[in-house]
Each structure stands twice: as C-alpha cells, then as structure tokens.
Amino acid sequence: MRSQTFVIKGRLDGMNTIIDTNRYHKMAGAKEKKQQQRICTEAILECNVQPVQSYPVYITIWWREPNARRDPDNIASGKKFIFDALQETGVLRNDSMKEICGTEEYFGVDSDSPRIVVMIQEAF
C-alpha cells in the first residue's frame, strides 16, 4: 500500500464563511472558493505529492484548529477545496466515488500550530 501525506498550514474557511460570502455576492463566493483551493494547491505542490497510481484511494484528514470554537461539520467543509485541488494538480484523476472510496477525519486543537494533515492511501 502506497501512502502520501501533505500539510496545509493554518486553517481553511468553514461552511459558515462560504455561505456568508455567497450571500454577499455570487462572484465573491467564486473568488473565495478559488482562494481556498489555491491554499490547498500550494501545499500539495510544496510537499511534492505525486499522482495516484492505483485507485480507489482512501483519504484521512486531521484537522488541527487554533481553538475549539468551530463545529466539526463547519470545519470539514474544507474537504471540497482539498479534493478539488488534488484534482487540479493531477494527483487525482477525478474526485468522484470511483476514485475516492472513503474518508476518515479527526478533529483537535493545536493553538501553536493549526494545520490540516491529509494522507492519501492507495491500493486497498
């Protein structure tokens, strides 16, 4: 089984922020999505994540927030940006159920080093 890991420093905007931005203006929402996806893309490239060779994959995400203020469902909406960035960078050929067979998520607080750790596991 082959696995790769990358780290996104800081945190991504949650669903509440995305909803508020989309309510403000539809173009502002599109701009916000691009910005969040760019954060993920830069982390993928920085960690030199290679294209997946064997599908489907299983993805584990460790969300480490600066505090416990946000709900897990709000935080986890960042998966959309991560999956789209994995596709955009060519790591995944697509982000459908044919390519991703499952996900697992863990939530915690690290005020000194908020981050998102993503592990892609191939060949189950």
ZAMARDO-768301 format. One line per field, with one value per atom (N, C-alpha, C, O, CB): residue number from 1; residue in three letters; atom name; z, x, y. Coordinates in nm, 3 decimals, decimal comma. Glycine has a CB too. Layout:
num = (NUM|...)
residuo = (Ala|...)
atomo = (CA|...)
c3 = (Z|...)
c1 = (X|...)
c2 = (Y|...)
***
This chain:
num = (1|1|1|1|1|2|2|2|2|2|3|3|3|3|3|4|4|4|4|4|5|5|5|5|5|6|6|6|6|6|7|7|7|7|7|8|8|8|8|8|9|9|9|9|9|10|10|10|10|10|11|11|11|11|11|12|12|12|12|12|13|13|13|13|13|14|14|14|14|14|15|15|15|15|15|16|16|16|16|16|17|17|17|17|17|18|18|18|18|18|19|19|19|19|19|20|20|20|20|20|21|21|21|21|21|22|22|22|22|22|23|23|23|23|23|24|24|24|24|24|25|25|25|25|25|26|26|26|26|26|27|27|27|27|27|28|28|28|28|28|29|29|29|29|29|30|30|30|30|30|31|31|31|31|31|32|32|32|32|32|33|33|33|33|33|34|34|34|34|34|35|35|35|35|35|36|36|36|36|36|37|37|37|37|37|38|38|38|38|38|39|39|39|39|39|40|40|40|40|40|41|41|41|41|41|42|42|42|42|42|43|43|43|43|43|44|44|44|44|44|45|45|45|45|45|46|46|46|46|46|47|47|47|47|47|48|48|48|48|48|49|49|49|49|49|50|50|50|50|50|51|51|51|51|51|52|52|52|52|52|53|53|53|53|53|54|54|54|54|54|55|55|55|55|55|56|56|56|56|56|57|57|57|57|57|58|58|58|58|58|59|59|59|59|59|60|60|60|60|60|61|61|61|61|61|62|62|62|62|62|63|63|63|63|63|64|64|64|64|64|65|65|65|65|65|66|66|66|66|66|67|67|67|67|67|68|68|68|68|68|69|69|69|69|69|70|70|70|70|70|71|71|71|71|71|72|72|72|72|72|73|73|73|73|73|74|74|74|74|74|75|75|75|75|75|76|76|76|76|76|77|77|77|77|77|78|78|78|78|78|79|79|79|79|79|80|80|80|80|80|81|81|81|81|81|82|82|82|82|82|83|83|83|83|83|84|84|84|84|84|85|85|85|85|85|86|86|86|86|86|87|87|87|87|87|88|88|88|88|88|89|89|89|89|89|90|90|90|90|90|91|91|91|91|91|92|92|92|92|92|93|93|93|93|93|94|94|94|94|94|95|95|95|95|95|96|96|96|96|96|97|97|97|97|97|98|98|98|98|98|99|99|99|99|99|100|100|100|100|100|101|101|101|101|101|102|102|102|102|102|103|103|103|103|103|104|104|104|104|104|105|105|105|105|105|106|106|106|106|106|107|107|107|107|107|108|108|108|108|108|109|109|109|109|109|110|110|110|110|110|111|111|111|111|111|112|112|112|112|112|113|113|113|113|113|114|114|114|114|114|115|115|115|115|115|116|116|116|116|116|117|117|117|117|117|118|118|118|118|118|119|119|119|119|119|120|120|120|120|120|121|121|121|121|121|122|122|122|122|122|123|123|123|123|123|124|124|124|124|124)
residuo = (Met|Met|Met|Met|Met|Arg|Arg|Arg|Arg|Arg|Ser|Ser|Ser|Ser|Ser|Gln|Gln|Gln|Gln|Gln|Thr|Thr|Thr|Thr|Thr|Phe|Phe|Phe|Phe|Phe|Val|Val|Val|Val|Val|Ile|Ile|Ile|Ile|Ile|Lys|Lys|Lys|Lys|Lys|Gly|Gly|Gly|Gly|Gly|Arg|Arg|Arg|Arg|Arg|Leu|Leu|Leu|Leu|Leu|Asp|Asp|Asp|Asp|Asp|Gly|Gly|Gly|Gly|Gly|Met|Met|Met|Met|Met|Asn|Asn|Asn|Asn|Asn|Thr|Thr|Thr|Thr|Thr|Ile|Ile|Ile|Ile|Ile|Ile|Ile|Ile|Ile|Ile|Asp|Asp|Asp|Asp|Asp|Thr|Thr|Thr|Thr|Thr|Asn|Asn|Asn|Asn|Asn|Arg|Arg|Arg|Arg|Arg|Tyr|Tyr|Tyr|Tyr|Tyr|His|His|His|His|His|Lys|Lys|Lys|Lys|Lys|Met|Met|Met|Met|Met|Ala|Ala|Ala|Ala|Ala|Gly|Gly|Gly|Gly|Gly|Ala|Ala|Ala|Ala|Ala|Lys|Lys|Lys|Lys|Lys|Glu|Glu|Glu|Glu|Glu|Lys|Lys|Lys|Lys|Lys|Lys|Lys|Lys|Lys|Lys|Gln|Gln|Gln|Gln|Gln|Gln|Gln|Gln|Gln|Gln|Gln|Gln|Gln|Gln|Gln|Arg|Arg|Arg|Arg|Arg|Ile|Ile|Ile|Ile|Ile|Cys|Cys|Cys|Cys|Cys|Thr|Thr|Thr|Thr|Thr|Glu|Glu|Glu|Glu|Glu|Ala|Ala|Ala|Ala|Ala|Ile|Ile|Ile|Ile|Ile|Leu|Leu|Leu|Leu|Leu|Glu|Glu|Glu|Glu|Glu|Cys|Cys|Cys|Cys|Cys|Asn|Asn|Asn|Asn|Asn|Val|Val|Val|Val|Val|Gln|Gln|Gln|Gln|Gln|Pro|Pro|Pro|Pro|Pro|Val|Val|Val|Val|Val|Gln|Gln|Gln|Gln|Gln|Ser|Ser|Ser|Ser|Ser|Tyr|Tyr|Tyr|Tyr|Tyr|Pro|Pro|Pro|Pro|Pro|Val|Val|Val|Val|Val|Tyr|Tyr|Tyr|Tyr|Tyr|Ile|Ile|Ile|Ile|Ile|Thr|Thr|Thr|Thr|Thr|Ile|Ile|Ile|Ile|Ile|Trp|Trp|Trp|Trp|Trp|Trp|Trp|Trp|Trp|Trp|Arg|Arg|Arg|Arg|Arg|Glu|Glu|Glu|Glu|Glu|Pro|Pro|Pro|Pro|Pro|Asn|Asn|Asn|Asn|Asn|Ala|Ala|Ala|Ala|Ala|Arg|Arg|Arg|Arg|Arg|Arg|Arg|Arg|Arg|Arg|Asp|Asp|Asp|Asp|Asp|Pro|Pro|Pro|Pro|Pro|Asp|Asp|Asp|Asp|Asp|Asn|Asn|Asn|Asn|Asn|Ile|Ile|Ile|Ile|Ile|Ala|Ala|Ala|Ala|Ala|Ser|Ser|Ser|Ser|Ser|Gly|Gly|Gly|Gly|Gly|Lys|Lys|Lys|Lys|Lys|Lys|Lys|Lys|Lys|Lys|Phe|Phe|Phe|Phe|Phe|Ile|Ile|Ile|Ile|Ile|Phe|Phe|Phe|Phe|Phe|Asp|Asp|Asp|Asp|Asp|Ala|Ala|Ala|Ala|Ala|Leu|Leu|Leu|Leu|Leu|Gln|Gln|Gln|Gln|Gln|Glu|Glu|Glu|Glu|Glu|Thr|Thr|Thr|Thr|Thr|Gly|Gly|Gly|Gly|Gly|Val|Val|Val|Val|Val|Leu|Leu|Leu|Leu|Leu|Arg|Arg|Arg|Arg|Arg|Asn|Asn|Asn|Asn|Asn|Asp|Asp|Asp|Asp|Asp|Ser|Ser|Ser|Ser|Ser|Met|Met|Met|Met|Met|Lys|Lys|Lys|Lys|Lys|Glu|Glu|Glu|Glu|Glu|Ile|Ile|Ile|Ile|Ile|Cys|Cys|Cys|Cys|Cys|Gly|Gly|Gly|Gly|Gly|Thr|Thr|Thr|Thr|Thr|Glu|Glu|Glu|Glu|Glu|Glu|Glu|Glu|Glu|Glu|Tyr|Tyr|Tyr|Tyr|Tyr|Phe|Phe|Phe|Phe|Phe|Gly|Gly|Gly|Gly|Gly|Val|Val|Val|Val|Val|Asp|Asp|Asp|Asp|Asp|Ser|Ser|Ser|Ser|Ser|Asp|Asp|Asp|Asp|Asp|Ser|Ser|Ser|Ser|Ser|Pro|Pro|Pro|Pro|Pro|Arg|Arg|Arg|Arg|Arg|Ile|Ile|Ile|Ile|Ile|Val|Val|Val|Val|Val|Val|Val|Val|Val|Val|Met|Met|Met|Met|Met|Ile|Ile|Ile|Ile|Ile|Gln|Gln|Gln|Gln|Gln|Glu|Glu|Glu|Glu|Glu|Ala|Ala|Ala|Ala|Ala|Phe|Phe|Phe|Phe|Phe)
atomo = (N|CA|C|O|CB|N|CA|C|O|CB|N|CA|C|O|CB|N|CA|C|O|CB|N|CA|C|O|CB|N|CA|C|O|CB|N|CA|C|O|CB|N|CA|C|O|CB|N|CA|C|O|CB|N|CA|C|O|CB|N|CA|C|O|CB|N|CA|C|O|CB|N|CA|C|O|CB|N|CA|C|O|CB|N|CA|C|O|CB|N|CA|C|O|CB|N|CA|C|O|CB|N|CA|C|O|CB|N|CA|C|O|CB|N|CA|C|O|CB|N|CA|C|O|CB|N|CA|C|O|CB|N|CA|C|O|CB|N|CA|C|O|CB|N|CA|C|O|CB|N|CA|C|O|CB|N|CA|C|O|CB|N|CA|C|O|CB|N|CA|C|O|CB|N|CA|C|O|CB|N|CA|C|O|CB|N|CA|C|O|CB|N|CA|C|O|CB|N|CA|C|O|CB|N|CA|C|O|CB|N|CA|C|O|CB|N|CA|C|O|CB|N|CA|C|O|CB|N|CA|C|O|CB|N|CA|C|O|CB|N|CA|C|O|CB|N|CA|C|O|CB|N|CA|C|O|CB|N|CA|C|O|CB|N|CA|C|O|CB|N|CA|C|O|CB|N|CA|C|O|CB|N|CA|C|O|CB|N|CA|C|O|CB|N|CA|C|O|CB|N|CA|C|O|CB|N|CA|C|O|CB|N|CA|C|O|CB|N|CA|C|O|CB|N|CA|C|O|CB|N|CA|C|O|CB|N|CA|C|O|CB|N|CA|C|O|CB|N|CA|C|O|CB|N|CA|C|O|CB|N|CA|C|O|CB|N|CA|C|O|CB|N|CA|C|O|CB|N|CA|C|O|CB|N|CA|C|O|CB|N|CA|C|O|CB|N|CA|C|O|CB|N|CA|C|O|CB|N|CA|C|O|CB|N|CA|C|O|CB|N|CA|C|O|CB|N|CA|C|O|CB|N|CA|C|O|CB|N|CA|C|O|CB|N|CA|C|O|CB|N|CA|C|O|CB|N|CA|C|O|CB|N|CA|C|O|CB|N|CA|C|O|CB|N|CA|C|O|CB|N|CA|C|O|CB|N|CA|C|O|CB|N|CA|C|O|CB|N|CA|C|O|CB|N|CA|C|O|CB|N|CA|C|O|CB|N|CA|C|O|CB|N|CA|C|O|CB|N|CA|C|O|CB|N|CA|C|O|CB|N|CA|C|O|CB|N|CA|C|O|CB|N|CA|C|O|CB|N|CA|C|O|CB|N|CA|C|O|CB|N|CA|C|O|CB|N|CA|C|O|CB|N|CA|C|O|CB|N|CA|C|O|CB|N|CA|C|O|CB|N|CA|C|O|CB|N|CA|C|O|CB|N|CA|C|O|CB|N|CA|C|O|CB|N|CA|C|O|CB|N|CA|C|O|CB|N|CA|C|O|CB|N|CA|C|O|CB|N|CA|C|O|CB|N|CA|C|O|CB|N|CA|C|O|CB|N|CA|C|O|CB|N|CA|C|O|CB|N|CA|C|O|CB|N|CA|C|O|CB|N|CA|C|O|CB|N|CA|C|O|CB|N|CA|C|O|CB|N|CA|C|O|CB|N|CA|C|O|CB|N|CA|C|O|CB|N|CA|C|O|CB|N|CA|C|O|CB|N|CA|C|O|CB)
c3 = (0,000|0,000|0,000|0,083|0,122|-0,091|-0,102|-0,037|-0,057|-0,250|0,042|0,101|0,087|0,084|0,250|0,077|0,069|0,164|0,185|-0,078|0,222|0,318|0,282|0,239|0,462|0,301|0,288|0,397|0,454|0,148|0,424|0,533|0,479|0,405|0,644|0,517|0,487|0,617|0,716|0,432|0,617|0,738|0,761|0,667|0,728|0,886|0,920|0,907|0,931|0,833|0,868|0,852|0,728|0,676|0,977|0,682|0,568|0,622|0,735|0,471|0,539|0,578|0,591|0,516|0,475|0,685|0,709|0,625|0,554|0,855|0,635|0,559|0,590|0,500|0,586|0,716|0,752|0,678|0,633|0,904|0,667|0,594|0,446|0,384|0,614|0,390|0,248|0,220|0,121|0,204|0,305|0,288|0,296|0,212|0,395|0,394|0,409|0,286|0,239|0,535|0,234|0,117|-0,006|-0,083|0,089|-0,023|-0,137|-0,126|-0,228|-0,146|-0,006|0,013|-0,022|-0,072|0,158|0,004|-0,026|-0,176|-0,222|0,029|-0,253|-0,398|-0,458|-0,408|-0,443|-0,565|-0,622|-0,672|-0,665|-0,736|-0,722|-0,770|-0,652|-0,665|-0,857|-0,540|-0,421|-0,373|-0,325|-0,308|-0,384|-0,346|-0,434|-0,386|-0,352|-0,564|-0,657|-0,628|-0,633|-0,803|-0,598|-0,565|-0,437|-0,428|-0,550|-0,339|-0,212|-0,232|-0,175|-0,110|-0,314|-0,343|-0,408|-0,370|-0,434|-0,504|-0,571|-0,472|-0,478|-0,682|-0,382|-0,283|-0,191|-0,163|-0,199|-0,143|-0,055|-0,129|-0,073|0,003|-0,252|-0,333|-0,362|-0,366|-0,464|-0,383|-0,408|-0,287|-0,302|-0,444|-0,166|-0,044|-0,044|-0,012|0,083|-0,079|-0,083|-0,193|-0,172|-0,105|-0,310|-0,423|-0,388|-0,419|-0,546|-0,325|-0,288|-0,191|-0,201|-0,225|-0,097|-0,002|-0,073|-0,042|0,110|-0,166|-0,243|-0,321|-0,322|-0,338|-0,388|-0,468|-0,379|-0,412|-0,555|-0,268|-0,176|-0,119|-0,098|-0,061|-0,096|-0,040|-0,149|-0,119|0,046|-0,274|-0,387|-0,392|-0,410|-0,380|-0,375|-0,381|-0,527|-0,618|-0,326|-0,546|-0,680|-0,721|-0,635|-0,683|-0,852|-0,898|-0,844|-0,833|-1,051|-0,811|-0,762|-0,875|-0,991|-0,711|-0,839|-0,938|-0,933|-1,033|-0,918|-0,818|-0,801|-0,732|-0,622|-0,719|-0,799|-0,746|-0,699|-0,742|-0,851|-0,612|-0,545|-0,429|-0,387|-0,496|-0,378|-0,264|-0,142|-0,153|-0,298|-0,028|0,099|0,154|0,159|0,201|0,196|0,242|0,389|0,430|0,157|0,467|0,609|0,628|0,576|0,699|0,705|0,730|0,880|0,951|0,658|0,928|1,067|1,066|1,015|1,135|1,122|1,131|1,268|1,370|1,112|1,272|1,397|1,396|1,330|1,413|1,472|1,477|1,583|1,676|1,504|1,571|1,673|1,805|1,909|1,620|1,799|1,919|1,889|1,779|1,963|1,986|1,971|1,937|1,966|2,098|1,877|1,850|1,736|1,741|1,821|1,634|1,517|1,533|1,588|1,389|1,483|1,485|1,379|1,276|1,462|1,405|1,308|1,168|1,069|1,360|1,160|1,027|0,951|0,828|1,040|1,021|0,960|0,910|0,798|1,060|0,990|0,955|0,834|0,740|1,074|0,840|0,739|0,599|0,503|0,782|0,586|0,452|0,368|0,246|0,462|0,432|0,360|0,272|0,186|0,458|0,293|0,206|0,059|-0,028|0,245|0,032|-0,106|-0,171|-0,284|-0,111|-0,101|-0,155|-0,171|-0,270|-0,065|-0,074|-0,079|-0,198|-0,276|0,052|-0,211|-0,319|-0,455|-0,547|-0,304|-0,470|-0,598|-0,630|-0,746|-0,595|-0,529|-0,551|-0,589|-0,673|-0,425|-0,529|-0,566|-0,712|-0,782|-0,474|-0,757|-0,897|-0,987|-1,091|-0,917|-0,948|-1,028|-1,048|-1,154|-0,961|-0,945|-0,954|-1,022|-1,044|-0,816|-1,056|-1,124|-1,030|-1,076|-1,220|-0,899|-0,804|-0,817|-0,816|-0,657|-0,828|-0,853|-0,994|-1,039|-0,747|-1,065|-1,199|-1,192|-1,285|-1,278|-1,078|-1,054|-0,904|-0,834|-1,138|-0,855|-0,711|-0,688|-0,595|-0,645|-0,776|-0,765|-0,677|-0,629|-0,905|-0,658|-0,577|-0,644|-0,576|-0,552|-0,774|-0,842|-0,798|-0,796|-0,995|-0,764|-0,725|-0,574|-0,525|-0,783|-0,501|-0,355|-0,295|-0,306|-0,305|-0,231|-0,177|-0,032|0,018|-0,185|0,034|0,171|0,229|0,180|0,256|0,334|0,407|0,556|0,603|0,368|0,629|0,774|0,823|0,767|0,831|0,927|0,976|1,127|1,199|0,933|1,174|1,317|1,343|1,264|1,363|1,456|1,490|1,623|1,716|1,497|1,631|1,755|1,755|1,656|1,776|1,866|1,882|1,898|1,974|2,003|1,828|1,845|1,824|1,711|1,744|1,931|1,920|1,871|1,814|2,053|1,892|1,848|1,700|1,637|1,930|1,646|1,507|1,441|1,412|1,502|1,415|1,346|1,205|1,136|1,339|1,164|1,036|0,996|1,075|1,041|0,873|0,820|0,761|0,672|0,713|0,809|0,758|0,676|0,725|0,875|0,551|0,460|0,417|0,368|0,336|0,436|0,392|0,288|0,309|0,512|0,175|0,066|0,066|0,054|-0,072|0,080|0,078|-0,047|-0,077|0,207|-0,118|-0,241|-0,217|-0,116|-0,351|-0,313|-0,325|-0,203|-0,127|-0,354|-0,186|-0,078|-0,129|-0,053|-0,020)
c1 = (0,084|0,000|0,089|0,179|-0,096|0,064|0,139|0,060|-0,061|0,170|0,128|0,059|0,145|0,268|0,027|0,078|0,144|0,072|-0,049|0,142|0,149|0,092|0,136|0,250|0,134|0,046|0,084|0,015|-0,085|0,047|0,070|0,022|-0,016|0,059|0,129|-0,135|-0,181|-0,167|-0,232|-0,332|-0,081|-0,060|-0,178|-0,234|0,072|-0,214|-0,328|-0,458|-0,464|-0,331|-0,563|-0,693|-0,761|-0,725|-0,780|-0,861|-0,942|-1,070|-1,111|-0,973|-1,132|-1,260|-1,364|-1,362|-1,305|-1,453|-1,559|-1,683|-1,690|-1,596|-1,779|-1,902|-1,976|-2,033|-1,992|-1,976|-2,047|-1,989|-2,064|-2,040|-1,858|-1,794|-1,828|-1,855|-1,641|-1,826|-1,857|-2,002|-2,028|-1,834|-2,094|-2,235|-2,250|-2,318|-2,323|-2,189|-2,197|-2,141|-2,198|-2,123|-2,029|-1,968|-2,057|-2,071|-1,830|-2,117|-2,207|-2,333|-2,386|-2,246|-2,379|-2,496|-2,462|-2,547|-2,546|-2,339|-2,295|-2,300|-2,359|-2,152|-2,238|-2,237|-2,186|-2,088|-2,151|-2,250|-2,210|-2,066|-1,998|-2,303|-2,019|-1,881|-1,782|-1,670|-1,860|-1,825|-1,740|-1,725|-1,618|-1,799|-1,831|-1,825|-1,730|-1,654|-1,963|-1,733|-1,643|-1,498|-1,408|-1,678|-1,475|-1,340|-1,290|-1,173|-1,338|-1,378|-1,341|-1,305|-1,207|-1,457|-1,383|-1,352|-1,214|-1,135|-1,460|-1,186|-1,055|-0,942|-0,838|-1,051|-0,962|-0,859|-0,833|-0,717|-0,901|-0,938|-0,923|-0,858|-0,774|-1,059|-0,898|-0,840|-0,693|-0,613|-0,918|-0,657|-0,518|-0,429|-0,315|-0,508|-0,482|-0,408|-0,376|-0,264|-0,491|-0,474|-0,455|-0,357|-0,270|-0,589|-0,371|-0,283|-0,139|-0,050|-0,325|-0,114|0,023|0,083|0,201|0,026|0,003|0,052|0,083|0,183|-0,051|0,000|0,022|0,151|0,231|-0,097|0,172|0,294|0,417|0,522|0,281|0,406|0,518|0,564|0,684|0,480|0,469|0,501|0,532|0,555|0,385|0,532|0,568|0,484|0,537|0,716|0,354|0,264|0,256|0,235|0,121|0,274|0,278|0,141|0,058|0,382|0,117|-0,011|-0,037|0,055|-0,015|-0,162|-0,203|-0,185|-0,214|-0,351|-0,137|-0,113|-0,218|-0,240|0,024|-0,283|-0,376|-0,504|-0,500|-0,312|-0,616|-0,746|-0,827|-0,803|-0,823|-0,924|-0,958|-0,864|-0,786|-1,102|-0,874|-0,792|-0,881|-1,002|-0,711|-0,816|-0,880|-0,808|-0,685|-0,875|-0,882|-0,821|-0,853|-0,969|-0,870|-0,747|-0,762|-0,719|-0,617|-0,677|-0,799|-0,769|-0,770|-0,865|-0,873|-0,662|-0,652|-0,665|-0,578|-0,516|-0,773|-0,797|-0,747|-0,798|-0,951|-0,649|-0,596|-0,623|-0,554|-0,441|-0,724|-0,772|-0,697|-0,642|-0,923|-0,694|-0,628|-0,705|-0,649|-0,610|-0,836|-0,921|-1,040|-1,052|-0,968|-1,127|-1,241|-1,371|-1,479|-1,261|-1,363|-1,484|-1,570|-1,692|-1,444|-1,508|-1,586|-1,631|-1,559|-1,504|-1,751|-1,805|-1,736|-1,694|-1,958|-1,723|-1,659|-1,722|-1,650|-1,663|-1,855|-1,918|-1,883|-1,874|-2,069|-1,865|-1,824|-1,680|-1,649|-1,839|-1,593|-1,452|-1,438|-1,364|-1,373|-1,510|-1,494|-1,538|-1,506|-1,571|-1,608|-1,647|-1,525|-1,534|-1,740|-1,410|-1,285|-1,242|-1,156|-1,176|-1,303|-1,273|-1,295|-1,221|-1,359|-1,397|-1,428|-1,306|-1,271|-1,550|-1,244|-1,128|-1,009|-0,936|-1,090|-0,990|-0,879|-0,896|-0,803|-0,869|-1,014|-1,038|-1,025|-0,966|-1,176|-1,081|-1,070|-0,926|-0,885|-1,155|-0,847|-0,705|-0,627|-0,537|-0,643|-0,661|-0,595|-0,623|-0,536|-0,642|-0,742|-0,775|-0,705|-0,650|-0,927|-0,708|-0,646|-0,496|-0,442|-0,669|-0,429|-0,284|-0,249|-0,131|-0,223|-0,349|-0,323|-0,290|-0,254|-0,213|-0,301|-0,277|-0,389|-0,363|-0,268|-0,512|-0,627|-0,678|-0,680|-0,740|-0,720|-0,775|-0,915|-0,961|-0,779|-0,983|-1,115|-1,140|-1,065|-1,227|-1,242|-1,272|-1,409|-1,481|-1,269|-1,442|-1,569|-1,554|-1,444|-1,622|-1,664|-1,661|-1,580|-1,538|-1,803|-1,558|-1,475|-1,329|-1,254|-1,486|-1,290|-1,151|-1,132|-1,028|-1,106|-1,230|-1,220|-1,323|-1,443|-1,244|-1,274|-1,368|-1,407|-1,502|-1,306|-1,335|-1,371|-1,284|-1,175|-1,362|-1,336|-1,261|-1,276|-1,371|-1,310|-1,179|-1,184|-1,130|-1,034|-1,100|-1,190|-1,149|-1,135|-1,208|-1,249|-1,040|-1,015|-1,003|-0,944|-0,887|-1,057|-1,058|-0,987|-1,002|-1,203|-0,912|-0,843|-0,798|-0,816|-0,724|-0,738|-0,691|-0,540|-0,484|-0,760|-0,474|-0,331|-0,312|-0,291|-0,243|-0,319|-0,313|-0,177|-0,167|-0,344|-0,073|0,061|0,087|0,167|0,165|0,019|0,044|-0,082|-0,092|0,156|-0,181|-0,301|-0,263|-0,183|-0,410|-0,324|-0,288|-0,390|-0,476|-0,146|-0,377|-0,458|-0,361|-0,282|-0,564|-0,365|-0,278|-0,365|-0,466|-0,204|-0,323|-0,400|-0,315|-0,204|-0,448|-0,367|-0,298|-0,382|-0,500|-0,267|-0,319|-0,382|-0,325|-0,204|-0,360|-0,411|-0,367|-0,422|-0,541|-0,414|-0,333|-0,370|-0,383|-0,338|-0,267|-0,446|-0,449|-0,501|-0,426|-0,314|-0,629|-0,691|-0,734|-0,789|-0,810)
c2 = (-0,118|0,000|0,124|0,136|0,000|0,215|0,338|0,450|0,460|0,372|0,534|0,649|0,773|0,766|0,623|0,885|1,015|1,110|1,100|1,071|1,201|1,296|1,437|1,459|1,261|1,531|1,672|1,752|1,709|1,728|1,870|1,955|2,092|2,155|1,969|2,135|2,271|2,349|2,318|2,272|2,451|2,529|2,623|2,679|2,610|2,639|2,723|2,647|2,527|2,848|2,718|2,654|2,710|2,815|2,676|2,637|2,681|2,744|2,717|2,563|2,826|2,885|2,774|2,676|2,991|2,790|2,693|2,723|2,823|2,690|2,634|2,647|2,776|2,838|2,528|2,818|2,942|3,063|3,149|2,966|3,069|3,178|3,173|3,275|3,174|3,053|3,036|3,078|3,147|2,890|3,038|3,076|3,227|3,287|3,007|3,289|3,435|3,506|3,604|3,480|3,457|3,518|3,503|3,597|3,456|3,387|3,366|3,452|3,496|3,219|3,475|3,563|3,707|3,782|3,555|3,744|3,882|3,906|4,004|3,907|3,817|3,830|3,701|3,645|3,951|3,653|3,524|3,524|3,422|3,487|3,636|3,642|3,643|3,594|3,768|3,697|3,695|3,551|3,513|3,785|3,472|3,332|3,253|3,169|3,270|3,280|3,212|3,250|3,165|3,248|3,376|3,423|3,356|3,318|3,577|3,343|3,280|3,133|3,085|3,291|3,061|2,921|2,910|2,823|2,858|2,995|2,993|3,017|2,951|3,099|3,110|3,142|3,022|2,990|3,264|2,958|2,842|2,725|2,654|2,800|2,706|2,598|2,626|2,533|2,582|2,751|2,788|2,757|2,713|2,938|2,779|2,745|2,595|2,555|2,783|2,514|2,369|2,329|2,245|2,298|2,389|2,359|2,389|2,310|2,439|2,503|2,539|2,438|2,405|2,680|2,387|2,287|2,155|2,090|2,265|2,116|1,992|2,002|1,908|1,965|2,114|2,133|2,142|2,086|2,259|2,213|2,228|2,093|2,072|2,321|2,004|1,871|1,768|1,651|1,821|1,812|1,726|1,598|1,488|1,691|1,612|1,497|1,450|1,530|1,534|1,321|1,260|1,208|1,179|1,146|1,196|1,142|1,001|0,919|1,140|0,975|0,844|0,743|0,771|0,846|0,625|0,520|0,410|0,341|0,459|0,390|0,280|0,330|0,385|0,166|0,309|0,353|0,234|0,122|0,431|0,259|0,384|0,412|0,327|0,381|0,535|0,576|0,601|0,620|0,703|0,600|0,631|0,752|0,754|0,509|0,854|0,979|1,003|0,999|1,097|1,027|1,059|1,204|1,248|0,963|1,279|1,420|1,445|1,410|1,513|1,507|1,551|1,703|1,773|1,504|1,753|1,897|1,943|1,898|1,932|2,031|2,086|2,237|2,314|2,056|2,275|2,413|2,493|2,434|2,417|2,627|2,709|2,713|2,745|2,849|2,682|2,678|2,588|2,534|2,823|2,571|2,479|2,552|2,500|2,399|2,668|2,747|2,695|2,706|2,888|2,638|2,594|2,450|2,367|2,611|2,421|2,285|2,199|2,251|2,287|2,068|1,980|1,983|1,977|1,841|1,992|1,995|2,123|2,121|1,982|2,232|2,357|2,346|2,389|2,475|2,290|2,273|2,180|2,209|2,218|2,066|1,960|2,000|1,930|1,840|2,110|2,155|2,188|2,197|2,277|2,207|2,231|2,116|2,132|2,261|1,998|1,883|1,917|1,871|1,762|1,995|2,033|2,100|2,067|2,128|2,192|2,263|2,169|2,178|2,381|2,080|1,985|1,890|1,872|1,905|1,830|1,735|1,802|1,745|1,671|1,922|1,993|2,028|2,022|2,121|2,063|2,094|1,968|1,974|2,158|1,854|1,729|1,694|1,641|1,614|1,724|1,700|1,801|1,765|1,707|1,928|2,034|2,011|2,040|2,170|1,960|1,937|1,806|1,777|1,939|1,725|1,599|1,484|1,376|1,617|1,506|1,398|1,295|1,174|1,453|1,342|1,255|1,281|1,396|1,279|1,177|1,199|1,259|1,325|1,067|1,234|1,289|1,278|1,210|1,213|1,344|1,333|1,268|1,302|1,473|1,174|1,103|0,978|0,948|1,064|0,906|0,784|0,673|0,579|0,736|0,680|0,581|0,596|0,498|0,595|0,718|0,744|0,746|0,702|0,876|0,796|0,806|0,711|0,733|0,954|0,605|0,505|0,533|0,474|0,366|0,623|0,655|0,764|0,793|0,533|0,823|0,926|0,902|0,839|1,069|0,954|0,949|1,083|1,136|0,826|1,136|1,267|1,267|1,198|1,374|1,345|1,363|1,512|1,585|1,286|1,556|1,698|1,719|1,640|1,752|1,827|1,859|2,003|2,075|1,766|2,045|2,182|2,182|2,102|2,251|2,272|2,298|2,448|2,493|2,212|2,523|2,669|2,718|2,826|2,733|2,639|2,679|2,651|2,719|2,607|2,551|2,512|2,458|2,338|2,407|2,546|2,499|2,452|2,514|2,611|2,339|2,281|2,175|2,135|2,221|2,132|2,023|1,923|1,957|2,074|1,801|1,696|1,600|1,549|1,621|1,578|1,494|1,376|1,393|1,575|1,255|1,134|1,063|1,036|1,041|1,032|0,959|0,818|0,800|1,030|0,718|0,578|0,510|0,518|0,503|0,444|0,374|0,224|0,171|0,400|0,158|0,011|-0,062|-0,124|-0,038|-0,054|-0,130|-0,265|-0,345|-0,055)
***
